[in-house]
Structures are given as C-alpha cells and as structure tokens.
Amino acid sequence: MEKTEKQKANYGLIGKDISYSFSRGYFKKKFEVMALDYCHYQNFDLQSISEFPTIFENTENVMGLNITIPYKEEVMAFLDDLDLAAKKIGAVNTIKFTDNGLVGFNTDAYGFEKSIEPYLKEHHKKALILGTGGASKAIAFVLDELGINFSFVSRSGKNNGYTYNELTDGIIAEHTLIINCSPVGTFPNIKEKPAIPYSKIGTEHLLFDLIYNPEETAFLAAGKANGAAVCNGHRMLEFQAEKAWEIWNR
C-alpha cells in the first residue's frame, strides 16, 4: 500500500542577503506541480559562513542545499567530500547529504554549458570572464572543456587577468564572448554595468550575463544596441536547479 504520509524533507539556499532568491520560488512551484507536499525549500541567509552549522541545529531532516554568493568557496571547509568536477572547479553550489557525510557538487558548470550552447558560433574562440568569484570558476571550467581561450577581468587583475582599466578597444574586439560573473547590474542597481569599452562590441559578439533580475541588464542592453547576441542567466539557473534535484534524489 502506498504511504499516505512522508517525513518532511527540507531543502534550502545558503547565501547572504538573498531575499531575491530564484531558487526558493522555483522549488516551491516545482514541489506544487509534483504534489510533493512533504518537501519544503527555504532561504538560509547567513551573515558569515561560520553560521553554517546552525542550519542543522535549527532545521530537521535537511536533505539538500544550494549555495550562492558569497559562500561557494568558503563552504568547502565544512564538507566531507567533493564530486570530481567540484574539486576541479574549486567551488560548490550544491550539497548532498549522504551516509558518508556532506558531499559538494557544482551544477553551475552544467547549467552554464546547457544554456550557452545554442548561442555559440565558430568564431567564439576567445572569451573574457568578468569577475573572479565562485561562479567564475565554473564558467572557466566549461570554457576550458569547450576549447575556448579565456581571460579573467577584475578590479585587481586577479588570476593573471586584466584589470578593467587595462581593457582596450582591441581586447574587446578580439574577445567575441564576454561573460559577466560579477553582481554589477543586479536589482535594484539596474542602471549599473561592468566598466568595459562597449563601443567595440559588434555583431560577432555574444554577451552572457549570469544575472537574471532584471531580465535585460544594462550590460546586455549595451551589447544588444551594438548588434551583439545576448543571453541572461535565467535558463542557467533552471538547468542547474534541475541538476541539483537530480543529485539529491539519486
């Protein structure tokens, strides 16, 4: 006989200042559609990663967690093991609870690859990654797998990359794939955009923004105005959420 009651299963998102969370709304709707009334998804808004253990002190039967800015790297210190891809990437955005402890995975890479594939053209040989946080590591991992050369761009020139001040028209023209992994342009600061030379962006460029709110960031709008193809992070989030659900339930 089919069970009529199931033990409550708790899932959630760990981050800082995450009231805007995509994940909570996505999984709430998913659980409703699938009639999983015993599943619950919530935000764990931590001011410091040191608060991580309190999640399990205050929440029963935690089955899986997602991780977002700024803890994708810091959370690794609390895990018992890492999936091979997460280990290579050096950042975690999904945690599964197993008999052997907490295991970290990275579904950012999967989500990014699945969402950008339809837009890639033969001439997208060189890329600029704007930002050097945890998400940028997953993007770099995918570009490496796809054979696309890339350089990081940050305020400090981290990871042997460029600073924003060093970007020239020639560098922009040469790198026809530009991916924004920084939070610049996120709601409510929707008028802001990364400080790059937009005048040399043209029809061969593809601009990808990991931000999904607003749907068209100032970064994407500036590229689109010059004829570039653009894509925001919404589909990436959907793909990575589904991958996380698959990991938690296998």
N, C-alpha and C positions, 0 to 999 in steps of 0.2 A: 504493500500500500504506500502511496506517495505521502511523504511527510507534509503536514499542513503548516507546521511552524519550523522555522530555521533560526539558528543562532544569529544574532545581529553581527554583520560584518562591517567594520569601519575602515574607510579609506580616507585619504586626505592629501592636501598640498602643503608643503613646508616652504616658507619664504619670509620675506619682510615687507610689510606694507602691501599686502596682496588682496585688498578688498575688491580689486578689479578682476580677480581671477577668472580666467577662461575655464579652467578645469572643473571647478565646483559646479558651474551651470551645465557644462557638458555632461558630466557624470550623473547629475541629478536627473536630467532629461533621459539619459541612457537607461538608468535604473527604472524610470517610469515606463518607458517603452517596453522594456524587457520584463516588467512586472516583478522586479527584484526589490520587494518592499522591505526586505531584511538588510539591504545594503544602504549605507549612509556615507556621504562624502562631505568633508568639511575642510576649512582652512585652518592651518596651524601657523599663526602669524608670530614668528619669533623675532625678538629684538637682537638676539645673539644665538649662534649655533650651540652654545653651552646649555641652552634650554631644551635641546633635543630629547634628553631622557625623560623630561616631564610629560611628553606626549604619552608615553606608555604608563606613567604613573596615574594619569588622569583619564585615560581612554582605554576601555576594554576591547579586546579582540580586534586589534589593528591588523588588517590583512595586507595592506599595501600603501605605499606613499609615493607621491611625486615631489620633486624638488625643483624650485625655481630660484631666481636671483634673490640673494647673493650667495647661496649656500651649496651650489653644485659641486664645488671642490672641497669646501670645509667639512661637509657631511661625511666624506670618505673616511675620516678618522674614527667614526663611530661604527663602521661596518665590519663584518666578519669575513667577507669575501667580495670579489668583483667579477662580473662577467668579463670575458676576454676583451670585447670591444670597449667596455667602460674603462678597463685597465689601460688600453692603448690610448684612448682619448684623454684620460686623466680628469674626467668629470662624470658625475652621476645625476640623473634626473628621475630615476625610478628605483624604488626599494621593494624587494620581495622578502616576505618572512618565511623562512624555511626551517626544517628540523635542525639545520646546522647553523642557524643564526640569520643575521641580516645580510642580504646579498644585493649589491648595487649593479644597476644596468643603465645604459644610456639609449633612450629612444629618440633623442634629438636628432641623432645622425640618420636614423631610419626615416623620421618624419621629413627632414630636410631633403634627403635624396628623392623620396617619393614625390614631394611637391615641386621640386625644381626640374625634374627630368623632362616634363613636357615642354619646357621653355628653352632647354639647352640647344644651341646650334653648333655647327662645326667650328665656327670662328671663336667660340668662347674658350680660349686657350689659357688666358691669364685672368686672375681674379684679385680683387682687393677685399680683405675682410676688415670691416670697421668695428673695432673693439677687440679686447683680449680676455674677456671673461669666460666663464664656463661654457656658455653656448658656442662661443667662437671656436673652442677646441673640437667640438663635434662637427662644425662646418669644415674646419681644416681637415679633419679625418676623412670626410666624404669627398672633398675636392682631391685629396691625395689618391683615394681609391679610384676616382674618375680620371685621373691623369691630368688634372688642371693645375697649373702652377699658380701659387698664391703668395701674397704678402700681407702681413698684418698692418693696420693703421691704428695708431693710438696717440694720445697726448704725449706719452713718454717715449715712443718708439720701441716699445717692449717687443720681445721675441724677434729681434733683428729686423723689425719692420720700419715703416715710415712714421714720422710724426705728421700730424695734419698740416703743419706749416711747410713740410717738405714736399707735399704733393704739388706737382706741376701739371700744366695742360697736357704735356707729353705723357706723363704717367697715367693720367686718366684716359687718354685716347688709346693707350696701349692695353689697358686692362678693361676688357669689354664686359666683364662680370663684376659687379660690385654688390657686396652683401653687408647690410647693416646689422650687426650683432650688438650694437650699443642701445641703451634705453632712450637715446635722444629722439624726441618726437612723439613719445608715448603720451597718451591722455593723462593729465589735462594740458600738457605743454605741447599742443599740437602744431604750433607755428615754428617750432624749432626743427632743425635738420643738421646732420653732420656737416662740418665745415670743409667741404671739398670743392674743387673747381667744377661747377656744373656746366659751364659753357662748352666744354669739350665732350660732353655726353651726347651721343648721336643714335642713329637708328640701329647700329650694330650692338648697342649696349643692352644688357639685361640687369635691371636693378631689383634686388630681392631684399625685403625688409622683414626681419623676424617679428616686428611689431604687427599686431592685428587690430589695435584700437588706438587711433582711428583706422578705418579700412584703407584709406589712402593717406599715407603720411606725407608730410611736406617733402621728405626725401624722394618718395615715389612720384609725387606730383611734379617735382622739378625735373626728374628724368623723363617722365611721360611727355612733358611740354617740349622736350627736345627730340621726341620720337623714339625713345627707348621702350623696350618691353619691360613691364613691371609685374611684381608678384608680392603679395603681403604674406604674413605668417599664419594666416587662419588655417589653411589646409595642412600646413606642417603640424600645427597643434592637434588637429583632428587625427592625423596619421599617428602621431606619437602617443596620443591618448589611447587609441585602439591597440597599439603595440603594447602599452603598459598593461592594459586589461588582459591581453593575451598572456603576458608574462605572469601576472598574478594568478591566472587560472589554469596554468598548465602543470 
